[in-house]
Amino acid sequence: MAGGARFSRRARLTGRKAFTGVFARPVKSSDRYFTVLARPNDLPYPRLGLAISRKVAKSAVARNRLKRLVRESFRHHQPGIGGWDCVVMGRVGAAEQGNAILFASLQRHWRRFARPCALS
């Protein structure tokens, strides 16, 4: 992909231990479509975990659409995010929204986590 905007294996949160670490003491960013929990990691790049439940989107097709949107948004913004482990959780009603609204929502979340990195 152009510009190094890939979603490689190293950019994923995998395993229970990684998710538990983020859920333990997170920095939280929330709006009506997504809740993003994040925690600084000791790595020079961010990692992403997804938690889109059946309560958020009844069909697998809708859940997978939300996951694709989150991954795509993360790919485009990961150079500016810095060393954070992020878990994105969908909220009820997100599946009914259009792609542009969801991308804008995610962009606001990524900016919140990019600010502290820019200051350091």
C-alpha positions in Angstrom: 0.0 0.0 0.0 1.1 3.5 -0.6 2.6 5.5 2.2 3.1 2.5 4.4 -0.6 2.5 5.5 -0.8 -1.2 6.0 -2.4 -3.2 8.7 0.2 -5.7 9.5 0.2 -8.4 12.1 2.4 -6.3 14.5 -0.3 -3.5 14.4 -2.9 -5.9 15.9 -3.7 -6.5 19.5 -3.8 -10.3 19.8 -4.5 -12.4 22.8 -6.3 -12.0 26.1 -3.3 -10.5 27.9 -3.0 -7.6 25.4 -6.7 -6.8 25.7 -6.7 -7.1 29.5 -3.9 -4.6 29.7 -5.9 -2.0 27.8 -9.1 -2.7 29.8 -7.2 -2.4 33.1 -6.5 1.4 33.2 -7.5 2.9 29.9 -7.7 6.4 28.5 -11.2 6.7 27.2 -12.6 8.5 24.2 -16.3 8.1 23.5 -19.1 9.4 21.3 -22.4 8.1 20.1 -20.9 5.6 17.6 -17.7 4.3 19.2 -15.9 4.0 22.5 -12.1 3.8 22.1 -10.0 2.6 25.1 -6.3 3.2 24.8 -3.2 2.8 26.9 0.4 3.8 26.0 2.6 1.0 25.0 6.4 0.8 24.9 6.5 0.4 21.1 7.1 3.1 18.5 3.8 2.2 16.7 0.1 1.8 17.7 -1.8 -1.4 17.8 -5.5 -2.0 17.3 -8.0 -4.4 18.8 -11.7 -4.6 17.9 -14.7 -5.4 20.1 -17.8 -5.2 17.9 -20.6 -7.2 19.6 -23.8 -8.7 18.4 -25.6 -6.1 20.5 -24.2 -3.4 18.3 -25.0 -5.0 14.9 -27.2 -8.1 14.7 -25.9 -9.5 11.4 -22.3 -10.7 10.8 -22.3 -8.6 7.6 -23.0 -5.4 9.6 -20.4 -6.3 12.2 -17.8 -7.0 9.6 -18.6 -3.7 7.8 -17.9 -1.8 11.0 -14.6 -3.7 11.5 -13.5 -2.9 8.0 -14.3 0.7 8.5 -12.3 0.9 11.8 -9.3 -0.9 10.3 -9.3 1.3 7.3 -9.5 4.5 9.4 -6.7 3.1 11.7 -4.5 2.4 8.7 -4.7 5.9 7.5 -4.1 7.5 10.9 -1.6 5.1 12.5 1.5 7.2 11.7 0.1 10.1 13.7 -1.2 8.0 16.7 2.1 7.0 18.2 2.7 4.3 20.7 -0.8 3.4 21.9 -2.7 0.2 22.3 -6.3 0.9 21.2 -9.5 -1.1 21.5 -12.4 0.1 19.6 -15.9 -0.9 20.8 -18.9 -0.2 18.7 -22.1 1.3 20.2 -25.7 0.6 19.5 -26.8 2.5 16.4 -23.4 2.6 14.7 -24.3 0.0 12.1 -27.2 2.1 10.8 -24.9 5.1 10.1 -23.2 5.9 6.8 -19.5 5.4 6.2 -18.7 9.2 6.1 -20.2 9.7 9.6 -18.3 6.8 11.0 -15.0 7.8 9.5 -15.5 11.3 10.9 -16.2 9.9 14.3 -13.1 7.7 14.2 -11.0 10.6 13.0 -11.9 12.6 16.1 -10.9 9.7 18.3 -7.5 9.2 16.6 -6.8 13.0 17.0 -7.4 12.8 20.7 -4.7 10.2 21.0 -2.4 11.9 18.6 -2.3 15.2 20.7 -0.3 13.9 23.7 2.3 12.2 21.4 2.8 15.5 19.5 3.6 17.4 22.7 6.3 15.0 23.8 
